[in-house]
Amino acid sequence: MPTDCISYQKSGYFSKLIVDYLDEKPEIQALYHRFPRIENFSAQIDEKSKNYSTENRLIVAEALNNQNKNFPISQATQANIELLKSNKTFTITTGHQLNLFSGPAYFIYKIASTINLCKQLKQKYSDYNFVPIYWMATEDHDFEEINHFHLNNQKIKWKKDSFGPVGRLSTEGLNEVFEEFSKAIGLGETAEHLKELFQKSYLEHTNLADATRYLANELFKSEGLVIIDGDDKNLKALFAPYIKDELLHRNSFTTVSKTINQLKNYTVQVNPREINLFYIEDNLRERIIFENNIYKVNNTEIEFSETEILKELKNFPEKFSPNVILRPLYQEVILPNLAYIGGGGEIAYWLELKNNFEAQKVTFPILILRNSFVIATDKLMSKSANLGISFEELFLSKQELVDKKTKEFSNFKIDFSEQKDTLRKQFSALLKIAEQTDKSFTGAVKAQEAKQIKGLNNLEKRLLKAEKRIHFEKLERITEIQNQLFPNGSLQERKSNFSVFYSQTFINEIISQSNPLEACFKLIKI
C-alpha cells in the first residue's frame, strides 16, 4: 500500500463492526450477501437479472424523465436514463441528505466513488451498462442535520423552521445565507464560480429537492450521474405491495430484531419500529402506529381502520414514507441495483437488513464503503515531511502523536520497559521464595512490586514531560498541521465543505482517485 494511503482498519475511525466486515470475520459473514470484489459482480448481475422486471425499468425511466424535465441535464445523463430501459443495464447507488450546499465534503466523495465503480464495472463486464445513481433523501425530516455547512472556520447556517419532508421545503429566505456565503468565500475566479453555483441552485429553485438536484447535476453532469427522488407517486406505487405487507404483517420488525440479536458484540446502529413507515404531507412526517386495531398518525388526530388505510395506500401511495429500516428495501425494489456505496454508519445499518430482504425475496446489494480522502496543500505536506511526520501518523490521536514524536526527538530513550521487565522478573523470584517460606508474605511482595512499577511509570512520565518542554516549538508545529487536516480531532471530510478545496479540476481529481473496492484513506495534494 502506498505511503499516502492508510487502510480503514488502521485509521482508527471505523467501528468494530465495519473493521470486522472489511476483514471478512466469519462471525458476521451471514449479515451480507457478497463481499465487494469485482469478480463477485458477475453473480450479482445474474441474480438481479432474474429478480427485476422490465416493467419496473420502464416505470423508473419515465419517472426519472419527469423528475428531470425542467433541468438542463447532460447528454450523458439523458443517455443513462434511456439505458435503464435495457435488461443489460444496472445501477450502482449512493444516497445522501439534502445538506445545504452539499454539507461536508464526503457528499462529493460518495458520488465520485459511485461514478468510478461504474467505470470499473464497464471495463470488466463490457456487455453490460452501469449507471451511477444519487438517491436524494428528500423525505427526511431532520432539518437540523442539514441546515448548515462549514467554510473554513465559519459555520454558515440557514435559520428556518421546518416541518415535514425536507425536499418539499421552500428555499425562501436563503438570500441571507447567500450574502453570508459570498462574504466568507472571498474574491477570485473560483469564488465567483461558487457564488454563481449557489445562487443558481438555491435562489433560482423553489424547494430544497430541486435546488439539490441542480447542484449535483452541475457538479457531475459530465459523468452521466442520474439523480432520483423517492418522493414520487409512481415510484411509491411500485413499492405499495411492500408497504401493504408492512402495515398488515409488520415482518420487518421481526426480521431485523432477529439480526440485532446476532450483533451482541457490536454497537447497533438503528432499531426497528413495529411499523417502519411515516405518513407524510407537505408539512407533516409522523410515524404510523397501530393501537387498539386502529392505525394512527403519531402526534396528530389522523386515524384509519385497516380498510381505510389500505384504500389510502391505493389512492395516495406517495403519502407513505419508509423509515431507515425500509428505505433500503424501497430503493432495491424500484432500481436494477447491484451495490450500495455509503459511509461506515450507513453500511452498519445495512448489515442489519439482510434477513428482511430475504423474507421479502428482494436481492440484497453488495455493500461498499465510500472512498475517504484527506486534502492537503503541497506546502503543508512539505512542512509535515520536514518534521518527519508520516501520513499514517497523522491519524493518531493528538496525545499519541505528540508522545511518539517527543520520543523520536529525544537524544535518549524514553522507555523504561526493559527496567520494568527486569523488576517483574526479580519480584517473580521473590514471590516464589515467599510462597516457600510464609505465604502471608506474598501480599507484601505483590504490593511492593506494584509500588515500584508505579514509581518507574511516574519517572517515565516526568521525563517525557520534560522533553516536551525542550521540543515545544516543533511539537506545536506538528499539532498545528494535524489540526488543519483533522479539525477538532475529527475527519476533515466530515467537517469542511467542498468549496474549501474547490478548483476547476477538483471533481475530476476526486473521481480519478476514487476506488471504492480499495478500502483506504488517500492523501490528495492540491
VENRAJO-V475292 format. One record per residue. N is the residue number from 1. RES is the residue in three letters. OMEGA is omega in degrees with one decimal (999 if undefined). D_CENTER is the distance of its C-alpha to the mean C-alpha in Angstrom with 2 decimals. Layout:
n->{N N}
res->{RES RES}
omega->{OMEGA OMEGA}
d_center->{D_CENTER D_CENTER}
This chain:
n->{1 2 3 4 5 6 7 8 9 10 11 12 13 14 15 16 17 18 19 20 21 22 23 24 25 26 27 28 29 30 31 32 33 34 35 36 37 38 39 40 41 42 43 44 45 46 47 48 49 50 51 52 53 54 55 56 57 58 59 60 61 62 63 64 65 66 67 68 69 70 71 72 73 74 75 76 77 78 79 80 81 82 83 84 85 86 87 88 89 90 91 92 93 94 95 96 97 98 99 100 101 102 103 104 105 106 107 108 109 110 111 112 113 114 115 116 117 118 119 120 121 122 123 124 125 126 127 128 129 130 131 132 133 134 135 136 137 138 139 140 141 142 143 144 145 146 147 148 149 150 151 152 153 154 155 156 157 158 159 160 161 162 163 164 165 166 167 168 169 170 171 172 173 174 175 176 177 178 179 180 181 182 183 184 185 186 187 188 189 190 191 192 193 194 195 196 197 198 199 200 201 202 203 204 205 206 207 208 209 210 211 212 213 214 215 216 217 218 219 220 221 222 223 224 225 226 227 228 229 230 231 232 233 234 235 236 237 238 239 240 241 242 243 244 245 246 247 248 249 250 251 252 253 254 255 256 257 258 259 260 261 262 263 264 265 266 267 268 269 270 271 272 273 274 275 276 277 278 279 280 281 282 283 284 285 286 287 288 289 290 291 292 293 294 295 296 297 298 299 300 301 302 303 304 305 306 307 308 309 310 311 312 313 314 315 316 317 318 319 320 321 322 323 324 325 326 327 328 329 330 331 332 333 334 335 336 337 338 339 340 341 342 343 344 345 346 347 348 349 350 351 352 353 354 355 356 357 358 359 360 361 362 363 364 365 366 367 368 369 370 371 372 373 374 375 376 377 378 379 380 381 382 383 384 385 386 387 388 389 390 391 392 393 394 395 396 397 398 399 400 401 402 403 404 405 406 407 408 409 410 411 412 413 414 415 416 417 418 419 420 421 422 423 424 425 426 427 428 429 430 431 432 433 434 435 436 437 438 439 440 441 442 443 444 445 446 447 448 449 450 451 452 453 454 455 456 457 458 459 460 461 462 463 464 465 466 467 468 469 470 471 472 473 474 475 476 477 478 479 480 481 482 483 484 485 486 487 488 489 490 491 492 493 494 495 496 497 498 499 500 501 502 503 504 505 506 507 508 509 510 511 512 513 514 515 516 517 518 519 520 521 522 523 524 525 526}
res->{MET PRO THR ASP CYS ILE SER TYR GLN LYS SER GLY TYR PHE SER LYS LEU ILE VAL ASP TYR LEU ASP GLU LYS PRO GLU ILE GLN ALA LEU TYR HIS ARG PHE PRO ARG ILE GLU ASN PHE SER ALA GLN ILE ASP GLU LYS SER LYS ASN TYR SER THR GLU ASN ARG LEU ILE VAL ALA GLU ALA LEU ASN ASN GLN ASN LYS ASN PHE PRO ILE SER GLN ALA THR GLN ALA ASN ILE GLU LEU LEU LYS SER ASN LYS THR PHE THR ILE THR THR GLY HIS GLN LEU ASN LEU PHE SER GLY PRO ALA TYR PHE ILE TYR LYS ILE ALA SER THR ILE ASN LEU CYS LYS GLN LEU LYS GLN LYS TYR SER ASP TYR ASN PHE VAL PRO ILE TYR TRP MET ALA THR GLU ASP HIS ASP PHE GLU GLU ILE ASN HIS PHE HIS LEU ASN ASN GLN LYS ILE LYS TRP LYS LYS ASP SER PHE GLY PRO VAL GLY ARG LEU SER THR GLU GLY LEU ASN GLU VAL PHE GLU GLU PHE SER LYS ALA ILE GLY LEU GLY GLU THR ALA GLU HIS LEU LYS GLU LEU PHE GLN LYS SER TYR LEU GLU HIS THR ASN LEU ALA ASP ALA THR ARG TYR LEU ALA ASN GLU LEU PHE LYS SER GLU GLY LEU VAL ILE ILE ASP GLY ASP ASP LYS ASN LEU LYS ALA LEU PHE ALA PRO TYR ILE LYS ASP GLU LEU LEU HIS ARG ASN SER PHE THR THR VAL SER LYS THR ILE ASN GLN LEU LYS ASN TYR THR VAL GLN VAL ASN PRO ARG GLU ILE ASN LEU PHE TYR ILE GLU ASP ASN LEU ARG GLU ARG ILE ILE PHE GLU ASN ASN ILE TYR LYS VAL ASN ASN THR GLU ILE GLU PHE SER GLU THR GLU ILE LEU LYS GLU LEU LYS ASN PHE PRO GLU LYS PHE SER PRO ASN VAL ILE LEU ARG PRO LEU TYR GLN GLU VAL ILE LEU PRO ASN LEU ALA TYR ILE GLY GLY GLY GLY GLU ILE ALA TYR TRP LEU GLU LEU LYS ASN ASN PHE GLU ALA GLN LYS VAL THR PHE PRO ILE LEU ILE LEU ARG ASN SER PHE VAL ILE ALA THR ASP LYS LEU MET SER LYS SER ALA ASN LEU GLY ILE SER PHE GLU GLU LEU PHE LEU SER LYS GLN GLU LEU VAL ASP LYS LYS THR LYS GLU PHE SER ASN PHE LYS ILE ASP PHE SER GLU GLN LYS ASP THR LEU ARG LYS GLN PHE SER ALA LEU LEU LYS ILE ALA GLU GLN THR ASP LYS SER PHE THR GLY ALA VAL LYS ALA GLN GLU ALA LYS GLN ILE LYS GLY LEU ASN ASN LEU GLU LYS ARG LEU LEU LYS ALA GLU LYS ARG ILE HIS PHE GLU LYS LEU GLU ARG ILE THR GLU ILE GLN ASN GLN LEU PHE PRO ASN GLY SER LEU GLN GLU ARG LYS SER ASN PHE SER VAL PHE TYR SER GLN THR PHE ILE ASN GLU ILE ILE SER GLN SER ASN PRO LEU GLU ALA CYS PHE LYS LEU ILE LYS ILE}
omega->{-178.9 -178.3 178.5 179.6 178.1 -177.7 177.8 -178.2 -178.0 -172.0 -177.8 -176.8 179.9 -178.6 177.9 -179.8 -178.5 177.0 179.1 175.4 -180.0 178.7 179.2 179.1 -176.3 -174.5 178.9 -177.6 177.3 -176.0 179.1 -172.0 178.3 179.5 -176.0 169.8 -175.3 -177.7 -179.0 179.8 177.9 178.9 179.1 177.3 -179.3 -177.3 -179.0 178.0 -177.8 -169.6 -178.1 -169.9 174.6 179.1 177.6 179.4 -176.7 179.6 179.9 180.0 178.7 178.5 179.9 176.4 178.7 -179.2 -174.8 -170.9 -179.6 -178.1 179.8 -178.2 -177.0 175.2 -179.7 178.7 178.7 178.5 179.7 176.3 178.3 179.6 -179.0 177.5 -176.8 176.5 178.9 -175.3 178.7 -176.8 166.7 -168.6 164.1 179.5 179.6 176.8 -178.8 -178.5 178.2 -178.1 176.4 177.8 179.7 -173.3 -176.1 170.1 179.0 -175.8 177.5 -177.1 177.8 177.9 -179.0 178.9 -176.9 179.5 177.0 178.4 178.2 -178.7 178.7 177.4 -177.1 -175.8 -170.4 179.1 -176.8 175.6 -177.4 -172.4 176.5 -177.5 167.7 179.3 178.9 -179.6 -173.9 -175.0 175.5 -180.0 -179.7 -175.3 -177.5 -179.7 -169.5 -169.8 -176.4 168.3 -176.3 176.0 -170.8 -178.4 -176.4 175.1 179.7 -169.5 174.8 -177.0 -175.7 172.9 -178.2 174.4 178.1 -176.8 -174.6 -179.9 -179.2 -175.8 178.4 177.7 177.9 179.1 -179.0 176.5 179.2 178.0 178.6 179.3 179.6 178.3 -178.0 177.9 -175.5 -174.1 175.3 -174.2 176.4 -176.6 179.9 179.2 179.8 178.4 -179.2 176.6 178.1 179.0 177.7 -177.0 -179.0 -179.6 -167.5 -178.7 -179.0 174.4 -167.9 178.8 -172.6 178.6 -179.9 178.9 -179.4 177.7 -179.8 -178.7 -178.1 177.2 -178.5 -177.6 -172.0 -171.9 -178.0 -174.8 177.3 179.3 176.1 -177.0 -176.3 177.1 -178.2 178.2 -169.7 -175.0 -176.7 176.8 177.2 178.6 175.8 -176.0 -174.5 178.7 -179.6 174.7 178.6 178.9 179.1 179.9 -173.6 -170.0 175.3 -177.0 -175.2 177.8 -178.1 -174.4 -179.4 177.0 177.2 179.0 -179.2 176.3 177.7 -175.5 -175.1 -179.1 -175.9 173.7 -179.7 -175.2 179.5 176.4 -177.7 170.7 175.7 170.8 -172.8 -178.4 169.9 169.8 -174.1 166.3 -173.6 -178.0 -176.3 166.9 -177.1 -178.2 169.8 179.0 -177.2 -179.2 176.0 178.4 177.4 174.3 -177.3 172.2 -172.4 177.4 175.3 175.4 -178.8 -179.9 177.6 162.8 177.9 179.9 -177.7 -177.2 176.3 175.3 177.5 178.0 -179.2 -175.9 -174.8 -179.0 -179.1 -179.9 -179.2 -173.2 179.0 174.9 -173.9 179.7 -175.0 -179.2 176.1 177.7 177.0 179.1 -174.3 175.7 -172.7 -177.7 171.7 -165.6 -179.7 -173.7 172.9 178.5 -178.7 177.1 -176.3 179.2 178.8 -179.4 178.7 -179.5 173.1 -179.5 175.4 -162.8 -172.7 179.2 -180.0 176.4 -179.8 178.9 -179.4 179.6 176.2 -178.4 178.5 -175.5 169.2 -176.8 -173.0 174.0 177.1 174.9 176.1 -177.9 165.9 -178.7 -178.0 175.5 175.8 -178.7 -179.3 -179.4 173.8 175.7 179.9 -179.6 -180.0 178.5 176.3 -179.0 175.9 178.2 -178.7 -178.4 179.8 179.8 175.3 172.0 -179.5 -178.7 -179.6 -178.7 -179.4 179.1 -177.7 -177.8 176.6 179.5 178.4 -178.4 -175.3 178.6 178.4 -174.8 177.9 -178.4 -178.3 -178.3 -179.2 -179.8 180.0 177.3 178.2 179.6 -179.5 179.2 179.7 -179.6 174.9 177.7 178.0 -179.8 178.4 178.5 -179.1 -179.1 -178.9 -177.8 -178.7 -174.5 178.7 179.3 -173.6 179.3 179.3 179.3 -179.3 179.6 179.5 177.6 -179.8 -179.8 -177.8 176.9 178.5 177.8 178.4 177.9 179.0 177.3 179.4 179.5 -179.8 178.0 178.8 180.0 178.9 179.1 177.0 178.1 -179.2 -175.4 -173.4 -174.1 179.8 179.7 176.4 179.3 177.6 179.5 179.9 178.3 -179.5 -179.8 178.6 -176.9 179.4 -174.3 -179.2 177.9 179.6 -179.6 177.4 -175.5 179.0 -178.2 -170.4 173.7 -178.3 -177.3 177.5 -174.5 -164.6 169.1 -179.5 -176.8 -171.8 -176.8 179.7 179.0 179.1 179.3 -177.2 -179.5 -177.9 170.4 -173.5 176.2 176.7 -169.3 178.2 169.7 177.2 173.2 174.1 179.4 179.6 999}
d_center->{23.18 23.86 24.30 21.65 18.93 17.79 16.33 13.11 15.64 17.78 15.38 15.42 11.84 10.75 12.33 15.50 14.24 11.70 14.51 16.99 15.13 15.11 18.71 19.61 21.34 23.93 23.24 19.92 20.90 22.03 18.54 17.59 19.81 19.70 18.00 16.39 19.59 21.23 24.34 22.66 22.04 25.79 25.96 22.86 24.69 27.86 26.45 24.62 27.82 29.81 27.46 26.98 29.89 31.32 31.90 28.19 27.75 30.43 29.15 25.60 27.17 29.49 26.82 24.83 28.13 28.87 25.54 26.04 29.82 29.88 27.44 28.49 26.24 27.07 29.28 26.50 24.37 27.54 28.45 25.17 25.71 29.20 28.06 26.14 29.65 30.37 30.03 29.03 25.78 22.34 18.86 15.45 12.86 9.47 9.05 8.37 10.60 13.80 13.31 16.64 17.13 13.45 12.47 10.62 11.02 7.57 8.49 11.25 9.66 7.76 11.23 13.15 11.77 12.81 16.10 16.92 16.52 18.88 21.31 21.30 21.98 24.75 26.40 26.36 27.27 29.35 30.94 27.77 25.67 21.88 20.31 16.83 15.56 13.38 13.43 13.96 13.31 16.88 17.97 15.81 18.23 16.54 17.82 17.56 13.78 14.23 17.81 17.48 16.28 17.51 20.06 21.32 22.37 22.80 20.82 21.66 21.59 22.75 25.18 25.69 26.03 23.94 24.63 23.45 20.83 19.36 19.86 23.57 23.72 26.42 25.72 29.03 29.06 26.66 29.68 29.56 25.93 26.97 29.89 27.84 25.38 28.46 30.01 26.96 26.24 29.84 32.09 32.15 31.40 27.61 27.64 29.83 27.60 24.54 26.80 28.04 24.56 23.72 27.16 27.13 23.71 24.29 28.06 29.15 27.09 27.85 24.58 20.92 20.00 22.61 21.69 18.04 19.41 21.92 19.59 17.22 20.47 22.08 19.41 19.14 22.46 24.02 21.42 22.15 18.80 19.44 17.92 18.41 18.98 19.22 21.58 24.48 27.67 28.29 24.86 25.10 28.58 27.22 25.12 28.07 29.43 26.27 26.35 30.02 29.37 26.90 29.51 32.38 31.16 27.83 26.93 23.16 23.94 26.13 24.01 20.73 22.90 24.49 21.27 20.40 23.86 22.88 20.07 22.61 21.66 17.98 16.18 15.69 12.46 14.35 18.08 19.90 22.59 25.99 25.24 21.63 22.65 23.12 26.12 25.51 27.85 27.55 27.48 26.56 23.66 24.86 24.61 27.29 29.20 32.21 35.20 38.84 38.39 37.05 33.65 32.77 30.22 29.19 30.67 32.90 36.23 35.00 36.12 36.68 38.74 37.42 39.50 38.40 34.64 35.00 37.08 34.48 31.82 34.26 35.13 31.89 28.86 26.76 27.34 25.32 21.56 19.38 17.15 13.83 16.04 17.83 15.61 14.34 18.09 19.04 16.88 18.38 21.84 22.14 20.58 21.98 18.55 18.17 14.53 11.06 8.35 4.65 2.33 5.30 5.72 5.54 7.66 9.66 10.83 11.53 13.68 15.77 16.74 18.83 22.08 21.72 21.24 24.29 26.27 25.66 26.44 23.35 21.94 18.69 16.37 15.39 11.86 10.36 7.72 7.09 9.54 9.62 12.79 15.25 17.62 21.16 24.63 27.34 29.36 26.85 26.40 30.21 30.59 28.17 30.23 33.45 32.38 31.51 27.78 25.76 22.13 21.35 23.28 21.15 18.40 21.06 21.42 23.93 26.64 26.18 26.27 29.33 31.14 30.57 31.82 34.70 35.93 35.73 37.67 40.29 43.64 43.79 41.64 39.96 39.50 42.00 40.61 43.88 45.97 44.01 44.37 48.10 48.42 46.76 49.20 52.15 51.21 50.65 54.26 55.46 53.76 55.69 58.94 58.24 57.64 60.95 62.96 61.68 58.30 58.21 57.57 54.17 52.43 54.00 52.97 49.31 49.33 50.88 48.30 45.40 47.24 47.75 44.18 43.01 45.51 44.19 40.59 41.83 43.76 40.74 38.66 41.56 41.99 38.31 38.55 41.70 40.16 37.23 39.92 41.55 38.41 37.02 36.77 34.84 32.44 31.88 31.01 28.53 26.87 26.82 25.10 22.37 21.91 21.58 18.76 17.10 18.08 19.12 17.84 14.14 11.97 13.39 10.32 9.17 12.78 14.70 14.96 15.58 19.22 19.81 19.72 20.83 23.84 25.28 23.87 20.40 18.54 20.74 20.20 16.40 16.96 19.76 17.97 15.00 15.44 12.53 15.30 15.90 13.49 14.13 13.54 16.05 18.36 19.37 22.62 23.66}
